[in-house]
Amino acid sequence: FSLNTQFSESKMPLVLTEEQSMLRDSARGFINEKAPVAHLRKLRDERDMTGFSRDLWKGFAEMGFAGLLVPENFGGSGLGAVEAGIVLEEIGRNLMPSPFLSTAVLAASALVRGGNAEQQAAYLPKIADGSLIATLAVDEGAKHKPHSIAMQAVRAGNGFKLNGAKALVVDGHVADLLIVAARTGGNAGERGGLTLFLVDPKAKGVSVERTVMVDAHNAARITFDNVEVSADAVLGEVDQGGDLLDAVLNIGRGAVASEMVGLSEEVFNRTVTYLKERKQFGKLIGEFQALQHRAAQLYIDIEISRAATLKALQTLDQDAARADHAVSVAKAHAGTTATRAVQEGVQMHGGMGMTDQFDIGLFMKRARVCQELFGDNNFHAERLAEARQY
């Protein structure tokens, strides 16, 4: 699939507007000051049960970041995927643990696109002011396979009973609201027959197990044993949740691609700084041509990933129904670039790059998790191939 083809179809310049640049600067200043990498280390080393700072999240919401995708009439900013990506890029630079992805991006997008008036009024203002943590529960196995959902939702009285389990639910153990994808019809592997439900994690039959990921960020396994929900808990239409789910996942993929771009650039900058300081054989190692070539190639890869990701986010805002290809290109390329960035960072830092006291290893772990979130390179390569009927 040609990146050039994708870019040539764009009707917008692949640069930020003045307002978007101001948002980036605001987010960068706040996160750099309040949540540097040392903040993640502290939470990890203290084995914090929450996994993020609620005070910091409150401040994040007061800055308006939690409500970026929430319409203005519900207390948000009514902005789009590009703006969400801008904030995620800054989060990626500092490895900031927060429920921004799960709540402000995934849950807010699902409610805006699929919620009725009552559901939106009940939850969107709370997302915007930071008082509600919500997340999307989709995957059931080790790999991202959104159409292979086997969890059952069977009609019971005036509602449904949910049975099944979900894995890798981001921020699942601290969520106040779960948006759960279950099968009300069809068979596992089919796109039809999926329905999204709003579920209270404290409801009878819901069991939540925290699973701290290798990158010290939050996730959970959640099981549902005859969990009763009313018909009012349906988000969107029964059996027609495939389109809504795909739309929300695409926004999540673009957001995670943005986080990986920020992560990659931060690792690159730290590595270049080290190349300018470390001496070997009486010379700065940055003077060695082989390392210069590798650094130059990485810089090019990062800029391509940045352009591909911005193109995907712009497409999501302009014509979400046609965003599949752009999103898969962005997620796959950003994932490849992040992997290369952290590998080069570790190698160029030498033995220190392998130690826990050095931050590069933390970026490597986060890059690995981001690769898996909402589909790795292979998932998106296959997605593109099937779309192109290869």
N, C-alpha and C positions, 0 to 999 in steps of 0.2 A: 504494500500500500504506500503510495507516494505522499510524503509530507508536502512536497511542492504543490500537488493537486489540491490538498486541503487548504493550503495558504492562499492559492490563487482564487479560490472560491469565496474568500472572506470579503465582506463589504465594509469592514471596519479596520482601521489601522491597528496593528498588534502592539499598541502602546497604551499606557494608562492615561485617562483624562486628568485634568488638574484636580478635580474633586476626588478621584480615586487615588491620586498621588498623596493628597492630604490625608485620606483615610489610612494609607500605608504608613505614613510618617507618624500618625497618631498611635496606631497599633504597635509600631516598632518601638516608639519611645516608652509606651506603657509596659510592654512585655520585657524589653531590655532591663528596665528598672525593677519591675516587680517579680519577674519570673525568669531569671537567667538559668543556665543549666544547673547551677548550684541548688536551685529550688527543687528540681527533680531529684537530685542526689539526696537532699535532706529528707524528702518524703520517703524515698526508697530505703534509706539507711535506718530511719525511725520506724519503718514498717507501718506507716500511717494507714489506718483502717479505711479511710475515705479515699485516699489515692490522689486527691487534689485539695487545694485550699478553698474552702467555702467563702472565706473573707475575700480572697482574690477574685473568685467568680462573681461575687457581689459587686466588687469594683469594676470588673469587666462589663457587667450588665449596666452599671451606672454610666459607663463610657458609651453605651449604646451598641456594643458589639453583639450582645446576646440577641438583640432584636433586629439584626440587619435584614433578615428575610421575612420578618413579620410585617404585615401591612400597617400603615400608619394609624388606621382606625382601631387597631388593637394594641397600640403603644409602641410599635416598631418603626423602622426606617423605610420599609418597603423597597429595599434595594434588591440586587440580584446575585447570581452565582459569581460574577466577577468580583464583587465586593467581598463575598464570603471567602473566595480564593485568596484575596489579598491578605485577609486576616490569618488564614491557615498558613500562608507562606511565612509570615512572621512567627507564628507558633512553631513552625518547623525549624526556624533558625535557633530557637532556644529550647526545643524539646519540651515546651510547656504542657504539663498535664492539666487538662481542663475538659469539661463536657461540651465544648463548643461544637465539635463535629457531631456528636450524638444528638445534642439538644437543639442548638441554634441552626444546624444545617439539615440533618436528616429528619428529625421530628417536626421541626417547623415547616419544612418543605412538604412533608406528607400531609400535615394538617391544612396548609394553605391550598394544596391541590385537591385533596380528597375530603376534607372535613365539611360538614354541614354548618349552618349558622350557629347552632347551639354548641357544637364541639369546638369550633373556632373561638367562640366567646369564652368558653370555659378554660381553654388551655393556652391560647396564643398570648394573651396579656401576661400570664405567669411565666412563659418562656422569655418574653421580652424583658421582664423585670428581674429575671434570674432566680425566681422563687420555685420554679419547677424544673426538675431534671427528667428528661424523657429520652428514649432511645428506640432504635429499630431492631427487632429480633427476626432474622431471616435464616441464616445458615444453620445447618444441622450436622454437618460433618467437618472434616479437616480442611476441605477446600470449598471455595465459593461456587455454589451451584444453585442459584436462586429459583430455577424452574424445577429443581428436583425435590422440592419441599414435599415431605411425607406427613407432616403434622396434620392431624384431622380436626375439623370443626364440624360437629354433627348437630343438626337441629334438635333442640330439646325445648318443648313448650314454646314460650315466646322469644327464645334466644338460641344459644348454641352451647355445646360442651366441647372444650378444647383438650386434646390429648396429644402429647408429643414432647419433644425437647429441642432446645436451641443452643448453639455453641457460639463462642466468640461474639457475645453481645456486648458491644462497647458500652462501658459505664453501667452495665446491667445491674450491678449490686447496689448502686446508689440511686437508681432511677425511681421516680415517683409515678411514672407512666411508661408502659410498654406498648409499642406498636408492633403487633405480632402478625406475621404472614402465615396463614394456615390454608389447608385444602378443604374446600366445601364441595368440590366436584372434580371429576377427572382423575388422572393417575399421576404419580411422581414422574417428573420429566416433561409433563405437559404445561404449556403456558396458561391455558384456560383452567378455570376452576379454582383460582386463588382468590382469597379474600383477606383484607387487613382488618385487624381488630384492635381496639383500645382496651388494654387490660391493666388493672390495678395489681402491682406486684405483691400486694398484701392480701390479695384475694385467696380464699380457701383453695388449696390444691396447687398453688404456685410455690415452687421451691427454687431458691436462688443460691448458687455457689460461686463465690468470687474466685476468679482465676487470674492472678497477677501475671501479666505477660512478660516475656523475656526483656522487654524494653521498659519495665516498671510502670507501664500504663494499665488502665483498668479494662477488665473484661469479665464476663461471667458465663456460666452454664445455667440454663434455666429449664426446669421441667414443669410440665403442665399435666396434672392428673385430675381429669374430670372437672376442669375449671369452668364454672358457669358464667356466661356473659349474656347480657340482654341484646336484643336486636339494635338498641341504640348505640351499642359498642362497635358496630360495623363502620369502618372508615371507607367511604366510597360505596360501591355497589357489590352485592354478593356475587361471587363467581367472576367478577370483572376486575379483580385487583391486580392483574398482571401488568396492565398499562401503567397504573399508578405506582406500583412497585418498581418497574423499570425506570420510570421518570425520577423517582427519589434516589434510586441507586446510582443513576447517571450523575446526579448532582453530588452524591457522596464520592464517586470516583474522581470527578473533577476537583473536588475539594482535597482529597488525599494526594492527587497529583500535584496540587499547589504546595501542600506541605512538604512533599519530597523535593520540589524545586528549591524551597527555602532551606531545607536540610542540606541539599547538595551544595548550594552556594556557600553556606556557612562552613562546611567542611573544606571546600575549596579555598576559601579565604584563610582559614586557619592553617591549612597546609602550605599555601604560598608564603605566609608569614614565617613559618618554620623554615622553609627553603632559603629565606633571606637571612636567617639567623644562624643556622647550624653549619659548622665548619667541619670539613674532612679533608685530609691530605693538604692542609693549609689553605683550602679554598672554601668559599661558601658553596654548599651543595646545589644551590639554585643556579650556579654557573655551569653545572654539568648539562650538556646539550640534551642528553637522553631524558633527564627529568624535565627540562624545559618543554620538550616535545609532548611528553605525557600530560603536563599541566595545560598546555595549549589545547590539546585534544579534549580534555575534560571541560575546559572553559567553553569550547564550541558546543559540546553536548549539552551543557547546562542552558546555554542560550537557545538552542533548538527546543529543549524541553519547555523552557519558559514560553516560547512562542506557541508551541503546540497546545500547551495548557491554557494559555489566554484565549486562543482560538476556540477551544472546546467550551470554555466558560462563556464566551461571547455567544456562541451558537446556542447554548442552553438558555440564555436570556432572550435571544432573538427568535428561535424556532426550535423548541425543545424536542419536538417530534423528529427532527432531522439530526439530532446531536449524537446518535449512537457511534458513528464512525469517528468523529472528531474526539469524542470522549475516550474511546478505546485507544486511539493513537496516543493521546496525551498520557493516559494512565500507563500504557506499556513503555513509552519512551522515558517518562519520568522515573519509572521503576528501574529501567536499565541504567539510566544516568546516576540515580542515587546509589545503586549497587557499585558502580564503577567509582563514584566519588569516595565512598567510605573505604573501599578496598585500596584505592590509591592513597587515601589519607593514612591508613594504617601502615602501608608499605613505606611511604616516604618519611613517616615518623620513626621508622625502625622499631626496635624492641619496645620503646615507650608506648607505641601505638597499641600494643597488646595488653597494657596494664589497665586496671580499673581506675586508677587515680588519674588517668588521662581521659579526656572527654570523647575522643574519637570513637572509642568502643561503644559509648552510649548512642552515638549517632548511627553506628553500624546496626545496632540492635533495633532501633526505631525504623530504620530503612527496611529491615527484613520484615517487620510487622506490617508496615505500610504496603509492601509488595503484595502481601496476602489479602489485605482488606479489599473487599469488593472486586476480587479477581486479579491474579498475577499476570505476568507477561504472556504465558501460554494461554490463559483464559481469553485474553483480549485479542491475541493473534488468531485464535480459532474463531472468535466472534466475528472478526473482520473477514476471515476466509469464508465463513458460511454466508455472510452478507453479500460477498462478491461471488458466491457460488463456485468457489475453487474446489 
